[in-house]
Amino acid sequence: MKKILIAEDETSIRDFVVINLKRAGYEVLEASDGIEAKSLFDDNSKDIDIAILDIMMPGVDGLEVCKYLRSKSKRIGIVMLTARTQEMDKVTGLLVGADDYVTKPFSPSELMARIDAIYRRVTLTGDSDDETNEIENTAVTLNEFTLDLRSHTLTKNGENIDLTQVEFQIMEYFFSNPNAALSRSDILKFVWGDSYFGDEKIVDVNIHRLRNKIEDEPSSPVHLITVWGMGYKWIV
């Protein structure tokens, strides 16, 4: 069964989210703080597909939990719950490994659209971090980089580059379109789906994160290039 961990210290918000998740067919694990969230994850790490984390929890906040979960799994989908005034926290959440964020107050339809999109992305890789699904044309090599669609890995000169699911799908899109200028909206549509509610900033943050992992000099990229006023391209 589809399993989600939610960590939210406000009971009314947590109950609201849990009701809608259960109606959509998800099994839900509830945590009222970051410490409990980390404990629940450790006990159920193989079964949890998505984590929904409130940023502003007392003690161990959502950002710390996000970093912890991402250090344990590149597969899990992570959504941050933020307030409208937490603009910097949204960016920080994406930089430390979150896949998306939802701004409070939010509607059930908005939340479920985000969750369902992430769940579809997570399940593309099978049931664990060690994918073994058969995929034709498994590897694409562009210069010193090899993207393996079977193992969901990217290597540079034979050295593995650790990617989240979102980062991998962005790279898959670039490797399918080398030297082509791809707009932010095209990248959003490919990775997050047609029903995505959010803005294009999420693309920029993920590109920044990818450059830090891929480029020798992230501030002067030679592979992942900005196309001003449009989006990005992968230079071969």
Buried (B, 14 or more C-beta within 10 A) or exposed (E): EBBBBBBBBBEEBBEBBBEBBEEBEBBBBBBBBBBBBBEBBEEEBEBBBBBBBBBBBEEBBBBBBBBBBBEBBBBBBBBBBBBEEBEEBBBBBBBBBBBBBBBBEBEBEBBBBBBBBBBEBBEEBEBEBEBEEEEEEEBBEBEEBBBBBBBBBBBBEEEEBEBBBBBBBBBBBBBEBEEEBBBBEBBBBBBBBEEBBBEEBBBBBBBBBBBEBBBEEBEEBEBBBBEEEEBBBBEE
